[in-house]
Amino acid sequence: MNIITVNNENIQKEHICCAISDKKGECQVSSKKAWLKERFSDGLVFKKGDVRGKVFIEYIPAEKAWCPINADGYMFINCLWVSGQYKGQGISNQLLEECIFDSKQKDKKGLVILSAKKKIPYLSDQKYLEYKGFLLADTAEPYYHLMYLPFSKTAEKPSFKPCMKSGKISEKGFVLYYCNQCPFTAKYVPMLEEVAKNRNVPLKVIKFETTEQAQNAPAPFASYSLFYNGDFITNDILSDKKFEKLLEEKGL
């Protein structure tokens, strides 16, 4: 499979895989592309297969990552996603190898990526990462693992920032932190706001607009983190029906 690098010159004509454009998904596509265009100057790289499907890798220098980590000199992988008919063909390996080669050319210390001790939506599979040589760098409540692939034995180990290690915040009610790094938030966050309004449930929505804000998030997945009465609930981007089910479970 040929790999295309999406940049400011071709982003308008290339689909971005995770939100393939159609009439229903235009807001998702536009929000994601706007976010990408603002990040290219920070060194963000978006590589995709030359197919119309979810086949891509997105990474950025860790100093500019929208994630509360200490990983100076590393490259942070925002997302590595191969799905549907393209799974099981070695394409994930191909994309990861592209990232490794590019990162070494840029004199990076290694790669860093979010994972979990069990399979969690939107987080990379730890078994695959371990198979590719990634090591556990740090953990955070309730299930986050920070994995890293050092390019040398002397490379220092990355870590999570203290601001998010506990998985708790001080505010009560529902609090949702998000950004447009993931295009699906543009669709589903307004749905949650509408459900909360109709059911008279307190929901505070906080959108990260800058790198600094995301790097001081109370949870590592800055794209979407939902809390209730101070406790972390999920990083899964909930539909209106899933949120209604959660409200029912809470007796609300």
C-alpha positions as a printed NumPy array, in Angstrom:
array([[  0.   ,   0.   ,   0.   ],
       [  1.259,   3.472,  -0.842],
       [  1.446,   5.938,   2.038],
       [  0.444,   9.585,   1.593],
       [  1.584,  12.372,   3.916],
       [ -1.219,  14.878,   4.456],
       [ -0.081,  18.506,   4.769],
       [ -1.263,  22.053,   4.137],
       [ -0.825,  21.586,   0.394],
       [ -3.116,  18.574,  -0.027],
       [ -5.361,  18.49 ,   3.067],
       [ -8.354,  19.976,   1.265],
       [ -8.448,  17.212,  -1.344],
       [ -7.417,  14.275,   0.852],
       [ -9.893,  12.522,   3.121],
       [ -8.634,  12.09 ,   6.672],
       [ -9.685,   8.484,   7.211],
       [-11.142,   8.748,  10.7  ],
       [-13.977,  10.992,   9.437],
       [-14.637,  10.233,   5.799],
       [-16.588,  13.106,   4.354],
       [-20.274,  12.823,   3.567],
       [-23.208,  15.167,   4.102],
       [-23.759,  13.898,   7.641],
       [-20.111,  14.182,   8.632],
       [-19.122,  17.549,   7.227],
       [-18.801,  19.221,  10.646],
       [-16.593,  16.369,  11.86 ],
       [-14.316,  16.61 ,   8.833],
       [-14.033,  20.398,   8.949],
       [-13.312,  20.45 ,  12.7  ],
       [-10.583,  17.816,  12.375],
       [ -8.974,  19.418,   9.341],
       [ -8.945,  22.819,  11.064],
       [ -7.267,  21.24 ,  14.097],
       [ -4.669,  19.512,  11.897],
       [ -3.831,  22.676,   9.948],
       [ -3.111,  24.486,  13.216],
       [ -0.807,  21.667,  14.348],
       [  1.322,  21.176,  11.215],
       [  3.573,  24.061,  12.277],
       [  4.162,  22.18 ,  15.572],
       [  5.61 ,  19.249,  13.641],
       [  2.48 ,  17.095,  13.457],
       [  2.599,  14.355,  10.81 ],
       [ -0.466,  12.63 ,   9.351],
       [  0.246,   9.628,   7.116],
       [ -2.498,   7.584,   5.478],
       [ -2.945,   4.742,   3.056],
       [ -3.999,   5.618,  -0.482],
       [ -7.422,   4.057,   0.095],
       [-10.775,   5.324,   1.272],
       [-10.78 ,   3.817,   4.73 ],
       [ -9.468,   4.109,   8.269],
       [ -5.791,   3.496,   7.551],
       [ -3.542,   6.113,   9.124],
       [ -1.036,   7.173,  11.752],
       [ -0.849,  10.608,  13.346],
       [  2.096,  11.752,  15.474],
       [  3.692,  14.908,  16.848],
       [  6.783,  15.912,  18.876],
       [  5.939,  15.105,  22.488],
       [  6.67 ,  18.664,  23.589],
       [  3.667,  19.71 ,  21.503],
       [  1.455,  16.704,  22.242],
       [ -2.081,  17.304,  23.473],
       [ -1.481,  14.989,  26.391],
       [ -0.175,  15.628,  29.941],
       [  3.159,  13.808,  29.68 ],
       [  6.842,  14.441,  30.295],
       [  8.593,  13.057,  27.218],
       [ 10.997,  15.657,  25.87 ],
       [ 12.803,  14.457,  22.765],
       [ 10.236,  11.757,  21.974],
       [  7.596,  11.549,  19.26 ],
       [  4.051,  11.063,  20.538],
       [  1.638,   8.944,  18.485],
       [ -1.834,  10.468,  18.676],
       [ -3.477,   7.619,  16.825],
       [ -2.609,   4.476,  14.865],
       [ -5.74 ,   3.069,  13.245],
       [ -6.267,   0.338,  10.687],
       [ -9.778,  -1.085,  10.461],
       [-12.261,  -2.983,   8.33 ],
       [-11.033,  -4.865,   5.29 ],
       [ -7.471,  -3.579,   5.776],
       [ -6.852,  -5.318,   9.11 ],
       [ -4.523,  -8.299,   9.213],
       [ -2.452,  -7.28 ,   6.19 ],
       [  0.585,  -5.851,   7.977],
       [ -0.474,  -2.274,   7.301],
       [ -0.214,  -1.252,  10.97 ],
       [  3.404,  -2.437,  10.847],
       [  3.981,  -0.427,   7.682],
       [  2.588,   2.763,   9.197],
       [  4.525,   2.274,  12.427],
       [  7.74 ,   1.67 ,  10.485],
       [  7.139,   4.926,   8.597],
       [  6.807,   6.718,  11.935],
       [  9.95 ,   5.08 ,  13.347],
       [ 12.002,   5.95 ,  10.274],
       [ 10.775,   9.552,  10.233],
       [ 11.342,   9.964,  13.983],
       [ 14.895,   8.62 ,  13.777],
       [ 15.604,  10.981,  10.866],
       [ 14.487,  13.796,  13.174],
       [ 16.831,  12.569,  15.942],
       [ 14.064,  11.65 ,  18.358],
       [ 14.755,   9.53 ,  21.435],
       [ 11.875,   7.18 ,  20.663],
       [  8.097,   6.91 ,  20.459],
       [  5.4  ,   7.351,  23.104],
       [  1.748,   6.286,  22.923],
       [ -1.296,   5.852,  25.17 ],
       [ -2.574,   2.379,  25.895],
       [ -4.378,   0.52 ,  28.676],
       [ -4.145,  -2.662,  30.715],
       [ -7.247,  -3.904,  28.877],
       [ -8.823,  -3.065,  25.51 ],
       [-10.307,   0.423,  25.684],
       [-11.94 ,   2.411,  22.857],
       [ -9.615,   4.925,  21.166],
       [ -6.499,   3.572,  22.921],
       [ -3.858,   1.442,  21.212],
       [ -3.76 ,  -2.286,  21.904],
       [ -1.044,  -3.001,  24.454],
       [ -0.395,  -6.548,  23.24 ],
       [  0.409,  -5.242,  19.774],
       [  2.648,  -2.534,  21.185],
       [  4.546,  -5.029,  23.335],
       [  4.957,  -7.268,  20.296],
       [  6.565,  -4.311,  18.507],
       [  8.992,  -3.733,  21.39 ],
       [  7.215,  -1.022,  23.366],
       [  7.796,  -0.912,  27.12 ],
       [  5.661,   0.322,  30.001],
       [  6.788,   3.79 ,  31.067],
       [  4.091,   4.864,  33.533],
       [  0.525,   4.227,  34.716],
       [ -2.391,   6.403,  35.81 ],
       [ -5.834,   5.728,  37.259],
       [ -8.079,   4.079,  36.388],
       [ -6.539,   2.119,  33.493],
       [ -4.087,   4.222,  31.499],
       [ -0.672,   2.941,  30.473],
       [  2.011,   5.098,  28.871],
       [  4.049,   2.927,  26.503],
       [  7.36 ,   3.89 ,  24.931],
       [  9.77 ,   2.58 ,  22.333],
       [ 13.275,   3.929,  23.068],
       [ 15.74 ,   4.155,  20.208],
       [ 18.702,   3.716,  22.566],
       [ 19.359,   2.043,  25.903],
       [ 20.224,   5.403,  27.478],
       [ 16.954,   7.131,  26.541],
       [ 15.209,   8.388,  29.677],
       [ 11.802,   6.974,  30.532],
       [  8.763,   9.221,  29.81 ],
       [  6.072,   9.764,  32.444],
       [  2.599,  11.145,  33.046],
       [  2.319,  14.589,  34.617],
       [  1.128,  14.654,  38.258],
       [ -1.951,  16.72 ,  37.27 ],
       [ -3.768,  13.618,  36.027],
       [ -2.358,  10.666,  37.954],
       [ -5.309,  10.282,  40.347],
       [ -8.122,  10.279,  37.8  ],
       [-10.115,  12.726,  39.931],
       [-11.251,  16.356,  39.836],
       [-12.828,  18.574,  42.504],
       [-16.001,  19.583,  40.63 ],
       [-19.341,  17.839,  41.161],
       [-21.859,  16.768,  38.557],
       [-20.851,  15.778,  35.046],
       [-17.773,  17.483,  33.622],
       [-16.615,  16.768,  30.089],
       [-13.195,  17.778,  28.758],
       [-12.644,  17.511,  25.016],
       [-10.979,  18.914,  21.923],
       [-11.256,  18.523,  18.144],
       [ -8.236,  16.241,  17.873],
       [-10.81 ,  13.493,  17.43 ],
       [-13.413,  14.477,  14.81 ],
       [-16.204,  12.516,  16.472],
       [-16.386,  15.031,  19.333],
       [-17.832,  17.63 ,  16.939],
       [-20.815,  15.32 ,  16.427],
       [-21.35 ,  13.747,  19.826],
       [-20.568,  16.493,  22.358],
       [-23.597,  18.6  ,  21.272],
       [-25.74 ,  15.47 ,  21.609],
       [-24.693,  15.07 ,  25.251],
       [-25.387,  18.732,  25.927],
       [-28.89 ,  18.346,  24.486],
       [-29.622,  15.215,  26.536],
       [-28.371,  16.876,  29.739],
       [-30.485,  19.963,  29.05 ],
       [-33.648,  17.943,  28.356],
       [-33.187,  15.853,  31.506],
       [-32.111,  18.787,  33.671],
       [-28.78 ,  17.126,  34.485],
       [-25.799,  19.367,  35.329],
       [-23.135,  19.036,  32.612],
       [-20.139,  21.342,  32.366],
       [-18.319,  21.14 ,  29.035],
       [-14.708,  22.327,  28.807],
       [-13.076,  22.478,  25.39 ],
       [ -9.287,  22.543,  25.111],
       [ -8.3  ,  25.205,  22.594],
       [ -4.528,  25.267,  23.147],
       [ -1.649,  22.853,  23.601],
       [ -0.963,  24.214,  27.082],
       [ -4.532,  23.549,  28.217],
       [ -4.429,  19.962,  26.948],
       [ -1.031,  19.35 ,  28.526],
       [ -2.541,  20.192,  31.91 ],
       [ -5.667,  18.07 ,  31.48 ],
       [ -6.901,  15.97 ,  34.432],
       [ -6.823,  12.835,  32.24 ],
       [ -4.385,  11.737,  29.508],
       [ -6.943,  11.399,  26.691],
       [ -7.521,  15.112,  26.105],
       [ -9.776,  14.397,  23.137],
       [-12.549,  13.239,  25.466],
       [-12.676,  12.607,  29.214],
       [-15.924,  12.459,  31.179],
       [-16.081,  12.838,  34.976],
       [-18.963,  12.512,  37.433],
       [-18.846,  13.891,  40.974],
       [-15.082,  14.126,  40.73 ],
       [-14.455,  10.604,  39.473],
       [-13.279,   9.708,  35.977],
       [-15.978,   7.817,  34.06 ],
       [-14.8  ,   7.152,  30.52 ],
       [-12.759,   8.248,  27.512],
       [-15.259,   6.536,  25.183],
       [-16.977,   9.163,  23.019],
       [-20.578,   8.568,  24.025],
       [-23.584,   8.769,  21.736],
       [-26.816,  10.264,  23.063],
       [-28.184,   6.769,  23.729],
       [-25.082,   5.677,  25.621],
       [-25.204,   8.833,  27.721],
       [-28.888,   8.275,  28.505],
       [-28.056,   4.734,  29.608],
       [-25.297,   6.101,  31.859],
       [-27.748,   8.578,  33.393],
       [-30.175,   5.759,  34.097],
       [-27.41 ,   3.765,  35.795],
       [-26.722,   6.796,  37.991],
       [-30.426,   7.151,  38.778],
       [-30.691,  10.496,  37.008]])
